[in-house]
């Protein structure tokens, strides 16, 4: 990818297209050869000299940005290193200490350099040369990887397309053949991109862009752009992206980029199309355990028809007592997780979702179909409470989600008002006290407080205690406790 | 029907009813809007019956208990009162060295809620952290330059505040933005948009931007609510004078300068272009894609480079330094390369955007305590950093921006016993730099009249 300033795109009507150079264009090949020669001829020289040579090429070229972008690619294939010698930072300290008021006259300058050189047993010239040797532009070129001009041109084309796609709002991928489509699904999922399937044979994939709503995120944009090289090797693909491009007065307008497999020669088709990616690691670690429980599974089963289109589970697990679909999701927002849970609510067998615990926030955390994974993989409690009972005999009662509709009195000791929207007055009349978004039966409040007090001050222990009543730490202030924050981590609870 | 308000990565999600500024987000089946509308939505929520408006958006850090022992100057008191009357939102404009920080401290005390102070540079982070902890005797968090430590009073760089906006946007109730004229840029405006903080204070010495984007501060921060200029505050600043020092280009430099200028001016004449403001310059840049325009642009650059860096300027600096030996002197350049060139020549410390964090701190500390009496810098010291000991400034090269000039001047205006500050402008005679120097002093007539412009 390139910095935005090096994107060279042309708009015509409602369409946009980046500049793509033909790897066989003699003019482009000559240009890349001269850039490569400028680097190869500068081995041992400081970066500022290499850049000056590139500036000369830029000044001569019709489109200086093309030269700058190609040179950036060669720079990325080059190695620079600091000039050997005394540590520049330490050297500066000595010089500044020797000349607190600077070297106002040339004579003073010579004297300071001379005295510092004498203490180090070196020459004034060496001191002068080394003084700022740690600046980037002073680093010396060690070597430039041998590259074919065609490879650099292809990398340029790929970089231009990726830089443009980074700014896509939506991206639609369609396929002439089932194989390409299945492969693409696996890759898109693996990249953790937000997508939905659109009707068709085979269906098209609609990918959410990084700048789709209110905000843009760099990480997501980079991943979206990153799937392009994966696509190039797949059969019969077509891409249509809606991209916000600034017009001549700087106002952003949405334009369309269309690409298909015909662009292959510009980007270079990998010798062998890459194979479908395997299962994500978070699922692979589960497999031995599932086997031990007598379960079998199918990886990448056929897509499942759900409420609003197709879903793409990673696993279909068959256990002695039941079966389930399981899908691991990556860089999604909590709002999308919520939507995904809604969309898959009627799928049978049940459709389980494995997500990073950061995404399973608030009431989502309690959803029986959402399995939370931390850094070390799926959390033990989630496995025990939410997955195993669905597949094996035993704690099958954990399968059923508690009713969330109002009016099904009598309520339990604790009612989560976010999920059971009953007016507070009605709860109070029924003998409850309102603690944040929870209603707690008056008679058990004292018991809860005692239990919390005995778990102080460790927040985790307190959380564990609260969970027994299906309460969250947000009730603590209402129970008369104070959470002390250390940085962003709430760690200690005080009475 | 009840309303649920939640924070979602820099935006607000509202379920139940359409709130002010809400846009329907089909994907999550809820209304969505920027975090900055939180205050308005909360007021809107007050119109609902008790319990019907569930505000789960703000999760503020605990409110700090703050007391301020410092006595404010009359205009500072006036500024804070005006800000309070404006609903604790708005921008206060005071010249550099007039004590904007003290105004902010009083505002922070008045609000006494979790506060995030956002500043442009790491040096300013240091300065604010020190000031806040000294004044409030409280722990102060720091975000930026590798540090990530959150406290009810926290200071962050613009970059980090933007980077962390999704996760931190609902943790602070008060947002203070120093040098707030940077905020309306394409990316930094997201800070104002994504944080919920209903209380907002912007500080700057130079509100207006040449691109007119300062108009957006109205919506983002509440607009300008208080302003005082140098001429109104002379009692509180050091005495100072401005000295213009023109130097002659060497004959070879002059020939090269004039031929480059000619290519450029001929191009302008052929295309009937005139430069009346930055927008004209932008249109010139946009036209430089073709060989003719590119040649004109390169010639303009070359002429500018010669005017910025003639050999005689180094000699002029030597002369000034020898006249002020022993005084704390800051030398400003427009470009980084020129700063290093001069630092190499004078064997003096140099501070640019390339200087690493640890060395920055050490360099500034050394200059403050007098272990170094000269400091060469590019544009990074234009803003905010407090060096009360500095009394001499040498502007070796600079833009025509009045803002930059005022900021650079402000660096030497902190009052001190018997202090007499001097700002030297070293200019290439017979070049456009003379005009640039006039442009950057626009609007300072009253101040300049009071000093000897030799």
Interface residues (C-beta under 8 A of the other chain):
Chain A: X59 X62 X63 X64 X89 X92 X95 X96 X97 X99 X100 X101 X102 X103 X104 X105 X109 X112 X113 X128 X131 X132 X135 X136 X137 X213 X214 X215 X217 X248 X333 X334 X335 X336 X338 X339 X362 X418 X421 X423 X424 X425 X437 X485 X487 X488
Chain B: X2 X4 X6 X8 X9 X10 X11 X13 X25 X27 X28 X29 X30 X32 X34 X51 X54 X56 X61 X62 X141 X148 X149 X150 X166 X167 X171 X190 X194 X286 X289 X291 X294 X298 X318 X321 X322 X325 X326 X337 X340 X343 X344 X345 X346 X347 X348 X349 X354 X359 X366 X370 X371 X372 X373 X374
